[in-house]
Amino acid sequence: GVVSSFLLAGPAPSDELDWEWVGKDTWTAQSMYFVKGQRVDPNAQYVHTPGDTPQDMAGGFHNYAIEVNPDSIKWYIDNWLTRTLPKVNGVPFPSQAGEA
């Protein structure tokens, strides 16, 4: 199937932050991140639409955002915070994602 994505990537080897949607499942979005091209979290974080109210995300327009802060990364759908990745000492953190 088709995977659509929205991503922020830095210089190679790149840090990456993204939203992904698998075409066969329009009810779920996935948030993922990579540090220096390596996946840190072995599992994607699956989000079942804003507020966890089931809906077909392909049925209308939605706003997706990734907020990058020095101490955290936050993923949003329609202004609903779906995931927060805090910066923790000793754990790889995608601090260069989105840098040109």
N, C-alpha and C positions, 0 to 999 in steps of 0.2 A: 504494500500500500504506500501511500504518499504521506510524508511527514513534513509539516509546515513548521517553521521556526522563526523566532525573533531572538537575536543574540547580540551580545556585546563581547568583542574580542580585543585582546591587546596584542602587542608585538610578539613575534615568534621567539621561543616557544610560548604560545599564548595562554593567558588566563581567559576563561570564558564564562559568561553567565547567560542562561537562556530560558526561554519558554518554548515548549514543543507541543504540537498537537498531532496525534496519529489520525489519519483520515478515516479509519474505520470506527473510531471512538470520539464522536463529537461532544460527548458529555464530560470529558476529562481533559485537563491540561497537565503538563509535566513541567516542573522547574528543576533545572540541573545546573551544576557548575564544575569547572575544571581548573586546575592550577598547573601552569606550565605544560599544557596539553594532556595532563593526566586526570582522570576522573578520581576525585577524592571520596565522594559519597558513593558507595557501590549501588545504591538504589535511587532512582528518580523519586522526587516527591510528587505524588499525584494529587491533584486538586479537583474536587467534584463541584466546580462552579461556585460563584459568589455566595457566601453565607452557608455553604454546603447544602443549598437548595437545588435539587437535581433539575437541570434544564439543558436543552440542546444548545450548546454554545454556537452552533452554526446557524441558529434560527434568528440571529439579530447581531447588531454591532455591540462590541465590548471594548473597554479600555484596559490595556495591559501595561504594566510598568515594572521596572526594576530600579530600585533606589540604592545607589552605592554610597556608603558612608565609610569613614576611616575605621570604624569599629563594628560595622554590620552591613549586611546586604539584605534588602527586603523585596519581596515579590508581591505584586498586587493585581487583582482583577476588579475592575469597576470600583476602585478606591477601597476594596476589601483586602486587608493584609492577609495573604495566604501562607507566607513562610518568612521566617527571619533566620539568617545565618549569622550568629555572633562571631566576632574574631576572638579566638582563644589562643593563648601563648602555646607554641609548640605544635599547633595544628595548621596545615597548609591553608592559606586564605587567598582568594582570587583578587588581590589588591590592584592588579594592573588591567583588569578587564575593562574594555571601553577606551583605553588610552590609545591615542594614535601614534 
